[in-house]
Amino acid sequence: MAGKADMVTRIHELTNITKTDVAMVYDEIFSQIGESLAGGEKVSVPNFGTFLVSERAARQGRNPATGATIQIAASKTARFKASKNLKTQL
């Protein structure tokens, strides 16, 4: 499975739920994960893993083209930590 269409088709085949309904649920799941992360919450999916927000401190960097020192602003990013069950599957 590479993408949304593949996952929607596979779930449709396994459950006989319409592809439209599966796609709406798929979209809503990831929308809710995004909203929770935006609110600073972590999201745990049992037997899969945990999505969380990681903060990066401001730091100095270098422009690779000129070598000049630049200031890189603090930022937030989404992180994923695989569960033990997922790691075992891999």
KEKE-3310 file (N, C-alpha, C; in steps of 0.2 Angstrom, whole numbers, plus 5000, padded with zeros to 4 digits):
npx = (5004:5003:4998:4984:4973:4976:4975:4961:4954:4958:4953:4939:4938:4939:4929:4917:4912:4907:4918:4918:4913:4923:4934:4930:4931:4944:4950:4945:4951:4965:4963:4959:4970:4979:4973:4974:4987:4991:4985:4994:4993:4997:4995:4990:4990:4985:4995:5001:5008:5014:5010:5018:5022:5036:5048:5060:5074:5079:5094:5111:5116:5123:5124:5125:5129:5135:5142:5140:5135:5119:5104:5093:5076:5066:5056:5042:5038:5031:5032:5034:5033:5036:5026:5030:5024:5023:5037:5041:5034:5041)
npy = (4994:5010:5023:5034:5031:5017:5012:5015:5007:4994:4994:4995:4983:4974:4976:4980:4992:5008:5015:5029:5032:5026:5034:5047:5044:5041:5053:5061:5055:5058:5072:5075:5070:5080:5092:5089:5088:5101:5108:5105:5093:5075:5061:5045:5029:5014:4999:5004:5017:5033:5050:5066:5083:5091:5102:5113:5122:5139:5143:5145:5144:5140:5148:5138:5142:5154:5154:5162:5167:5163:5166:5154:5152:5147:5132:5121:5104:5089:5073:5055:5041:5024:5010:4996:4984:4988:4990:4977:4970:4976)
npz = (5000:4995:4996:4999:4990:4988:5001:5004:4995:4999:5012:5008:5001:5011:5020:5014:5015:5007:4996:4996:5009:5016:5012:5018:5031:5033:5029:5040:5051:5050:5050:5063:5070:5066:5071:5085:5087:5083:5094:5104:5109:5112:5102:5103:5095:5098:5097:5086:5086:5092:5090:5091:5096:5093:5099:5092:5097:5095:5084:5078:5061:5045:5029:5016:5003:5004:5016:5026:5043:5050:5058:5064:5067:5081:5081:5078:5076:5069:5076:5076:5085:5084:5090:5101:5095:5082:5079:5080:5070:5059)
capx = (5000:5008:4994:4977:4969:4977:4972:4954:4952:4959:4948:4933:4937:4939:4923:4912:4910:4908:4924:4917:4913:4930:4938:4928:4934:4952:4952:4944:4956:4971:4962:4959:4977:4982:4970:4976:4994:4991:4983:4999:4992:5000:4990:4992:4986:4987:4998:5004:5013:5012:5012:5018:5025:5043:5050:5067:5076:5083:5101:5114:5117:5127:5121:5129:5131:5140:5146:5138:5131:5112:5100:5088:5071:5064:5051:5039:5038:5027:5036:5031:5037:5033:5025:5034:5021:5025:5044:5042:5032:5046)
capy = (5000:5016:5030:5035:5027:5010:5010:5015:5002:4988:4994:4994:4976:4970:4978:4981:4999:5011:5019:5036:5032:5025:5040:5052:5042:5042:5060:5064:5053:5062:5079:5075:5070:5086:5096:5087:5090:5109:5110:5103:5086:5069:5056:5038:5024:5008:4995:5007:5022:5040:5056:5071:5089:5092:5109:5114:5129:5144:5141:5148:5140:5143:5148:5134:5145:5160:5153:5167:5164:5165:5164:5149:5153:5141:5129:5115:5099:5083:5067:5049:5036:5018:5006:4990:4980:4990:4988:4969:4969:4978)
capz = (5000:4995:4997:5001:4986:4989:5008:5004:4991:5003:5017:5005:4999:5017:5024:5010:5016:5001:4995:4998:5016:5019:5011:5022:5038:5032:5029:5046:5056:5049:5052:5070:5072:5065:5076:5091:5087:5083:5101:5108:5112:5109:5099:5104:5092:5101:5093:5080:5088:5095:5086:5096:5094:5096:5099:5091:5099:5090:5084:5073:5056:5040:5023:5012:4997:5006:5022:5031:5049:5050:5064:5063:5072:5085:5077:5081:5071:5071:5077:5077:5089:5083:5096:5101:5091:5075:5078:5079:5063:5054)
cpx = (5004:5004:4987:4972:4969:4974:4964:4951:4953:4954:4941:4932:4936:4932:4917:4908:4911:4915:4924:4917:4920:4935:4937:4931:4941:4954:4951:4949:4962:4969:4962:4966:4980:4980:4973:4984:4995:4989:4989:4998:4996:4994:4993:4987:4989:4989:5001:5010:5010:5014:5012:5022:5031:5045:5058:5069:5079:5090:5104:5116:5122:5123:5127:5132:5137:5144:5144:5134:5124:5109:5094:5083:5069:5058:5048:5038:5034:5032:5032:5036:5033:5032:5029:5031:5023:5032:5045:5040:5037:5052)
cpy = (5006:5023:5029:5030:5019:5008:5010:5009:4995:4988:4992:4986:4972:4971:4979:4988:5003:5015:5026:5037:5031:5031:5046:5050:5043:5049:5063:5061:5057:5070:5080:5074:5076:5091:5095:5090:5098:5112:5108:5096:5081:5065:5049:5033:5018:5003:4998:5012:5028:5045:5061:5077:5089:5099:5109:5121:5133:5142:5145:5143:5144:5143:5144:5137:5151:5159:5158:5164:5167:5163:5160:5150:5146:5138:5123:5110:5093:5077:5061:5044:5029:5014:5000:4985:4981:4988:4981:4967:4970:4973)
cpz = (5000:4997:4999:4997:4987:4996:5008:5000:4995:5008:5014:5004:5006:5021:5020:5011:5010:5001:4998:5006:5019:5018:5016:5029:5038:5033:5037:5052:5056:5051:5059:5073:5072:5070:5083:5092:5087:5090:5106:5111:5109:5107:5099:5100:5094:5095:5086:5082:5091:5091:5092:5093:5097:5094:5097:5093:5094:5090:5078:5068:5051:5033:5019:5006:4999:5012:5028:5037:5048:5056:5062:5068:5075:5080:5080:5075:5073:5071:5077:5080:5088:5090:5095:5096:5083:5074:5077:5072:5058:5054)
residu = (MET:ALA:GLY:LYS:ALA:ASP:MET:VAL:THR:ARG:ILE:HIS:GLU:LEU:THR:ASN:ILE:THR:LYS:THR:ASP:VAL:ALA:MET:VAL:TYR:ASP:GLU:ILE:PHE:SER:GLN:ILE:GLY:GLU:SER:LEU:ALA:GLY:GLY:GLU:LYS:VAL:SER:VAL:PRO:ASN:PHE:GLY:THR:PHE:LEU:VAL:SER:GLU:ARG:ALA:ALA:ARG:GLN:GLY:ARG:ASN:PRO:ALA:THR:GLY:ALA:THR:ILE:GLN:ILE:ALA:ALA:SER:LYS:THR:ALA:ARG:PHE:LYS:ALA:SER:LYS:ASN:LEU:LYS:THR:GLN:LEU)
# end
